[in-house]
């Protein structure tokens, strides 16, 4: 796990040492153990790395450079099948000088070119400088577990694992980016800014499953993996269960490869309990597990986590913490680089801090809900009268509306008139959701809904959470459910294996893991990992929230004060629950405060 950064100049201008240092310093939290930079003379290329040493502590220094000096490579992430790939390379006569997974990447690329990506099982963002082609590749893993941003400024391209790595250079160039009002428009729909947009004009994501090639003539992009390539196939439950458990077990096994202490986040939910149960199969010692709890039983899962820890003989660390974490919100938003309205980032940072006292790697259950229909919203939507008979266009639009924060009309009503005119022609559904739904048109409707969330919610918000909050305290989060084999299996599975006609979520998955984790953990009610922000906004923090929104320069610039007051009043009086809307607006205001500080 690391942070990567760099630049590519079409006219071969070098990035000066001060700017290299600024980019590296901005990512120091992602890699406090080491720093490396590659700047070949006369080519206008920089590859940089801040390293969190996980595999081959002594030998894993980056960048890795080919013997002839023609190819250099840096990565952020881990390649979990590097052991098998290294063994294969050795049988082909390739000499590996280290035990690092990053050297395996270099040697594979030398032999196979960019097609080597399909051989990788891991989470990664990779940058490759290839003097033989006079080109640079920027690569992102299949589903976007690891982040990678880029921007073009005149004749140069800058890139980094986080947006904050690029901003010092752009500002020094006199090219500080302006806020992207369209991105904020989409933010109000999704509660996060969907890729490829960012909050800054011109700064964009390298999309998941995609590589970009930078040459002297320009930038080209190619998608190298798509989850939509899968086709559903029916099979008996017994066969489904056996394949599911076999794939997830192996995905968990290879994610235990590390030369540093590791553990797991354990909430006692079905996903984290399943991962910890599988981990326990593969190790001789007790699995270290981490959990935070709250005094309020509505938000506290610690009893379930303790039950799971006892079942698997874990070395369990749990702390009861104060749910009032709003003082951490500015820190969270600083690490996110963008507004996010999800309050669960705060407890995720808190449990990451707890784990970081003991380990450098944690396994998590992220991805299980999006792959196997774990959220209540799926059951609620598909239980609506008439949904089964909807025409395709109506189904797509109604599902999109069901997951939207502000509707299109509510957004336009919220904006100041001049902003509403500017954004009136931009439809978040058409711009950000419809292309994914069309890509998944061959899937059944449950899988279409899940596919949309895999492409938007997962990469745009739910994977940002463990990456940024873990990296804030320099720990690596690994996600067995997002092994490519598990993802492809999930989308070969018909929707009725995930959401039953009676509304049972994770339908076959829960049945399959009962022998491993027990009936109570498999079927316990799902709790959201969050804090009671809505109650605080209605009572003790109402004044704070009102002042924050009315005094925010950005909020005043974008929104009608009377509409803000209507939201506040409706929530305070209980006329409507506006928690999510107000939380999103508060995050926007707090993020902007931090940028201006």
Secondary structure, 3 states (H helix, E strand, C coil): CEEEEEEEECCCCCCCHHHHHHHHHHCHHHCCCEEEEECCCCCCEEEEEEECCCCCCCCCCCCEECCCCCEEEEEEEEECCHHHHHHHHHHCCCCCCCCCHHHHHHHHHHHHHHHHHHHCCEEEEEEEEECCCCEEEEEECCCCCCCCEEEEECCEEEEECCCHHHHHHHHHCCCCCCECHHHHHHHHHHCCCCCCCCCECCEEECCCCEEEEEECCEEEEEECCCHHHCCCCCCCHHHHHHHHHHHHHHHHHHCCCCCCCEEEECCCCHHHHHHHHHHHHCCCCCCEEEEEECCCCCCCCHHHHHHHHHHCCCEEEEEECCCCCHHHHHHHHHHHCCCCCCCHHHHHHHHHHHHHCCCCEEEECCCHHHHHCCCHHHHHHHCCCCHHHCCHHHHHHHHHHHHCCCCHHHHHHHECHHHHHHHCCCCHHHHHHHHHHHHCCCCCHHHHHHHHHHHHHHHHHHHHHHHHHHHHCCCEEEEHHHCHHHHHHHHHCCHHHCCCCCCCCCHHHHHHHHHHHCHHHHHCCCCCCCCCHHHHHHCCCHHHHHHHHHHCHHHHHHECHHHHHHHHHHHHHCCCCCHHHHHHHHHHHHHHHHHHC
